[in-house]
Amino acid sequence: MWNGVLTPSFGAQPTAAKNPQKPEEVKWKEVRPLKLRNTVTMRGTQDSNVVCISEMMNLFQCLEGNEFVEDNCVKETEAFRNCYQSYLNLKRSRRMMADPKEPVPGSKKFTKDQLNTLLQRYPQTYPKDK
């Protein structure tokens, strides 16, 4: 049924909507103390170790063609091992050169080591609990 305007009329307003809570009626119970720690732990920042895929596929093809006899695939095995060893060396050298523990002034992104250094330098202090 139309009410003369371009919007349809559905009769009474639905009453199933929940009314918002009043802030003075919400009971607050502190489960843990609301304070920050003086350390930071990061998770999920590790890079994936998906390297040397072509060497690995060559090795698997050779093993499959030779009924998984490793003696017939020495060249592919050495190529895969050399590739992975060079990846580990590169990763180790990058870790040594990258990300100093001292934060860079004016930087907007910090590593966990840089944040921990800052938090050790300026620890969060809280009043003693009663």
Summary of the structure (lengths in Angstrom):
residues: 130
radius of gyration: 31.1
end to end distance: 65.6
largest distance: 88.4
contacts: 188
relative contact order: 0.12
helix: 42%
strand: 2%
